[in-house]
């Protein structure tokens, strides 16, 4: 399992420089010299829970707002649904920092809303847990559209979840 995850992580973070349109510092946000302050994306991927050795299909969406064309910083919000035994919902806010033209990192707080089976077997209980997300990704741009392979670590309670996949989106 760990070998497969290592291979997937490596594949997601390979430098896809040959897909870039230009070497301009802000080419990841520009379409014919137009800066896009906003980005929206759909996420598809998986969440691997290390403690339970389980991996579940995950869908999500996010919105990112860049501070300025000259800044390497952006802020965003996201939501994800993890399709486990019961659907788990994650909502959060993140701060982005561009390390290079295409490579970025992010971190921020969030909440996880999940249902757990009661010990008596007589139903479920909804719980809300605080989480911290740390992640990285690589932006591949096609005009105002982009594909971002990404990988995140969510720290919830005493558990760690690896969230990996691809964001498909557009700038506006």
C-alpha positions as CSV (number, residue, x, y, z in Angstrom):
1,X,0.0,0.0,0.0
2,X,2.8,2.5,0.9
3,X,4.6,1.7,-2.3
4,X,1.5,2.4,-4.4
5,X,1.0,5.7,-2.5
6,X,4.6,6.7,-3.1
7,X,4.3,6.0,-6.8
8,X,1.1,8.0,-7.0
9,X,2.6,11.0,-5.1
10,X,5.6,10.9,-7.4
11,X,3.4,10.9,-10.5
12,X,1.3,13.7,-9.2
13,X,4.2,16.0,-8.5
14,X,6.3,15.4,-11.6
15,X,7.2,18.7,-13.2
16,X,5.0,19.3,-16.2
17,X,6.9,22.3,-17.4
18,X,6.5,21.3,-21.0
19,X,2.8,22.1,-20.7
20,X,3.3,25.7,-19.6
21,X,2.4,28.4,-22.1
22,X,5.3,30.8,-21.3
23,X,8.1,31.5,-18.8
24,X,6.4,34.7,-17.5
25,X,6.2,34.8,-13.7
26,X,2.4,35.0,-13.8
27,X,1.7,32.8,-16.9
28,X,-0.3,30.5,-14.6
29,X,-2.8,33.3,-14.2
30,X,-2.7,35.0,-17.5
31,X,-4.5,34.5,-20.8
32,X,-3.0,36.8,-23.5
33,X,-1.6,39.1,-20.7
34,X,-4.8,39.1,-18.7
35,X,-4.5,38.5,-14.9
36,X,-7.3,36.4,-13.3
37,X,-7.8,37.2,-9.7
38,X,-10.3,34.3,-9.2
39,X,-10.1,30.6,-9.8
40,X,-12.8,27.9,-9.4
41,X,-12.1,24.2,-9.7
42,X,-13.7,20.8,-9.3
43,X,-11.6,18.2,-7.4
44,X,-11.7,14.5,-8.0
45,X,-9.4,12.1,-6.2
46,X,-9.2,9.9,-3.1
47,X,-8.7,10.1,0.6
48,X,-6.4,7.5,2.2
49,X,-6.8,7.1,6.0
50,X,-3.5,5.8,7.3
51,X,-4.8,4.4,10.6
52,X,-7.5,2.3,9.1
53,X,-5.6,1.5,5.8
54,X,-8.6,2.6,3.8
55,X,-8.9,4.7,0.6
56,X,-12.2,6.3,-0.4
57,X,-13.4,8.2,-3.5
58,X,-13.5,12.0,-2.9
59,X,-15.1,14.9,-4.8
60,X,-14.8,18.5,-4.1
61,X,-14.8,22.1,-5.2
62,X,-12.7,25.2,-4.4
63,X,-12.5,28.9,-4.9
64,X,-9.2,30.8,-4.9
65,X,-8.6,34.6,-4.9
66,X,-5.2,36.0,-5.7
67,X,-4.2,39.2,-3.9
68,X,-2.5,40.9,-6.9
69,X,-0.6,40.0,-10.1
70,X,2.7,40.7,-8.3
71,X,1.9,38.7,-5.1
72,X,2.8,35.0,-4.6
73,X,-0.1,34.7,-2.1
74,X,-3.7,33.7,-2.5
75,X,-6.5,32.7,-0.2
76,X,-9.3,30.2,-0.8
77,X,-12.1,28.0,0.5
78,X,-12.9,24.4,-0.3
79,X,-15.4,21.7,0.3
80,X,-15.0,17.9,-0.2
81,X,-17.2,14.8,0.2
82,X,-15.4,11.6,1.1
83,X,-17.6,8.6,0.1
84,X,-16.7,6.2,3.0
85,X,-19.1,4.0,4.9
86,X,-21.0,7.2,5.7
87,X,-20.3,10.3,3.6
88,X,-18.0,12.7,5.3
89,X,-18.0,16.4,4.5
90,X,-15.0,18.7,4.8
91,X,-15.1,22.5,4.7
92,X,-12.1,24.7,5.1
93,X,-10.1,27.8,4.3
94,X,-6.5,27.9,3.0
95,X,-3.7,30.3,2.4
96,X,-1.7,29.6,-0.8
97,X,1.9,30.5,-1.5
98,X,3.6,30.1,-5.0
99,X,7.0,28.6,-4.6
100,X,7.7,28.8,-8.4
101,X,5.8,29.7,-11.5
102,X,3.7,26.5,-11.2
103,X,4.5,24.8,-7.8
104,X,2.4,26.0,-4.8
105,X,1.9,25.1,-1.2
106,X,-1.1,25.7,1.0
107,X,-2.3,25.4,4.6
108,X,-5.3,26.2,6.7
109,X,-8.0,25.2,9.2
110,X,-11.2,23.3,8.4
111,X,-13.9,21.1,9.9
112,X,-14.9,17.6,9.2
113,X,-18.5,16.6,9.6
114,X,-19.0,12.8,9.9
115,X,-21.5,10.2,11.0
116,X,-20.4,7.4,13.3
117,X,-22.3,4.3,14.2
118,X,-23.4,4.2,17.8
119,X,-22.0,1.4,19.9
120,X,-25.5,0.1,20.6
121,X,-26.0,-0.5,16.9
122,X,-29.2,1.6,17.1
123,X,-28.2,4.4,14.7
124,X,-25.6,7.0,13.9
125,X,-24.3,10.2,15.6
126,X,-23.1,13.3,13.7
127,X,-19.8,14.7,14.9
128,X,-17.9,17.8,13.9
129,X,-14.1,17.7,14.2
130,X,-11.4,20.5,13.7
131,X,-8.7,19.8,11.1
132,X,-5.5,21.3,9.8
133,X,-4.7,20.9,6.1
134,X,-1.2,21.1,4.6
135,X,-0.7,20.5,0.9
136,X,1.1,21.1,-2.4
137,X,0.3,21.0,-6.0
138,X,1.5,21.8,-9.5
139,X,-0.5,24.0,-12.0
140,X,-0.7,23.1,-15.6
141,X,-2.3,25.8,-17.7
142,X,-4.1,25.9,-21.0
143,X,-5.1,29.6,-21.5
144,X,-7.5,30.4,-18.7
145,X,-8.1,26.7,-17.9
146,X,-5.9,24.6,-15.6
147,X,-5.3,21.2,-14.2
148,X,-3.7,21.0,-10.8
149,X,-2.5,17.6,-9.5
150,X,-2.4,18.0,-5.7
151,X,-1.7,16.2,-2.5
152,X,-2.8,17.2,1.0
153,X,-2.4,15.9,4.5
154,X,-5.4,16.5,6.8
155,X,-4.7,16.2,10.6
156,X,-7.9,15.4,12.4
157,X,-7.9,14.3,16.0
158,X,-5.1,11.7,16.2
159,X,-5.6,10.6,12.6
160,X,-3.9,11.6,9.4
161,X,-5.6,11.5,6.0
162,X,-3.8,11.8,2.6
163,X,-6.0,13.5,0.1
164,X,-4.7,13.2,-3.5
165,X,-6.2,13.9,-6.9
166,X,-6.6,16.5,-9.6
167,X,-8.4,19.9,-9.7
168,X,-9.9,20.9,-13.1
169,X,-10.8,24.6,-13.3
170,X,-10.8,28.0,-14.9
171,X,-9.7,31.6,-14.1
172,X,-12.0,34.6,-14.3
